[in-house]
Amino acid sequence: MITRTKIFSFRQVLLFLLLLFFTFHLSPFTYKSFANPLDYYGYGSRAAGMGNAQTALANDFSAVYYNPAALVMAERSSIGVGFSYNYIGLKTSRLAKNGQDFNIHDIDPLYGYTLGICLPLKGKLRGKAAIGIGSFFLGDWYYIKTRSQELDEPEFIIDQVRNRRQEVAIGVAYRPIKVVSVGFGVHITPDGKGTSTMSIDVPELKGLNGGYPPTFVVDWDLKTHMSFMAGVHFQIRKNLAAGINFRDKVDVLFSIPVEMQLTNLGMIILEQETAKTHIISHVSYTPRHVNFGVYYSPIDRLNLVADLFWYQWSDFPNPAPSIKISSDVTILPQPKFVPNPDPNFSNTFSPNLGAEYKLTPKVMLRGGYSFVPTPVPDQKGESNFLDKNRHILALGTGILFQDPFNLFGQPIRMDLHFQYHILGSQNITKSATIQNDYNNRTNLGEYPYSTQYGMSGNIFGGGITFSLTL
């Protein structure tokens, strides 16, 4: 006797394939700030309106970010799409470079889209297994766009737009026993590791107007970076649950080996005229983190959640580019390449609190609070990484309504959220020895930036997510 078990419906397979198509063909045209926006602004309006505390409660596609083990808690398949917009009202004052105004203001807003699906399996795996996929991609239409900063260039390291790239998350969950489920997944991002060959031929200089322009050819390959995540969900009672999730770091590195043909450069080249160099720049970084959360429902209409996030910011690399030249080439005079100093970021703990109250069977009210301590130390030395402790206040609502066109046969849930990030103001004062320290390390003379200046501002934004249960 042969028994066939159906674990997916045709509609589930079709939706999953469509989502894969849109995720990998549209979302590559994206942008992103230096840290992961999801860590601060949330993934989906329900989570964002509850202070991003979803480790034990997420039971839709948002679980691929907060805790993949919670995917199995979904009773039915669901799909969601959303949009969020955040105004970055941060700025500096009294900041100058070489005596000229260099104040930061009018930072690009952070806006973009969420797209995801959660598919509980059918047949003998009903209630025991599920898969989910989600993507968060932002509004500017770039595949990847990045910029490497100067070693001491001032920048709001968390919120200022630096690198533009896609992020996709895929997760699976399995419940071996009634009260415990486990989940695994990967976050997929384009990486900058590749190969490059650059041939530069600089002819002999001709007079005061310089020489002929150099010619060069670059061949660069873009690869894919994957970070691992794993989680556990405990359904202790119907109204009580807990969860824990781990996600590895994302370090997007532009690592470009360059072979240069050195001719007529005004240097003495010994042994060979080919210099093998390596240009390295960390252009985007999300720290390794662990999040633990609990969910409790004291009454049928009220959900309370609390999460604690630990971020390993101590591994944060200096984002300024560095260059290495192979030892088999001798150049006179020998160029001096000073190694980038360690930024000395600190590990942080971030508590998140949230609540959801069902006002009517079709209307839910939400609120939340998060405290996010800055990992950035006092900027008394050469670097100018700008950031400050932030308090995040969140409000949200969820509304169920019938499809006006009667296309789906199920109610549509519309979630709205608003967030206000309070950073306040701060003065940055360099050490009294900054001028000598900078010149001794770089041999470039006086420190180019202001030794005293201020930073201030707050962030606010909101969004909307539409979800459909199938």
Secondary structure, DSSP 8 states (H G I E B T S, - for coil): -------S-HHHHHHHHHHHHHHHHTTTS--EESS-HHHHH-SSHHHHTTTT--TTT--STTHHHH-GGGGGG-SS-EEEEEEEEEEEEEEEES-EETTEE--------EEEEEEEEEEE--GGGTTTEEEEEEEEEESS--S-B-----TT--EETTTSEEEB---EEEEEEEEEETTEEEEEEEEEEEEEE-------B-----STT-----B-------EEEEEEEEEEEEEEETTEEEEEEEE--EEEEEEEEEEEE--SSSSEEES-SEEEEEEEEEEEEE-EEEEEEEEEEEETTEEEEEEEEEEEGGG----S-EEEE-TT-EEES--------------EEEEEEEEEEEEETTEEEEEEEEEE--------SS--EE---EEEEEEEEEEEE--TT-SSSS-EEEEEEEEEEE---EEEE--TTHHHHHHHHH---S--B-SEEEEEEEEEEEEEEEEEE-
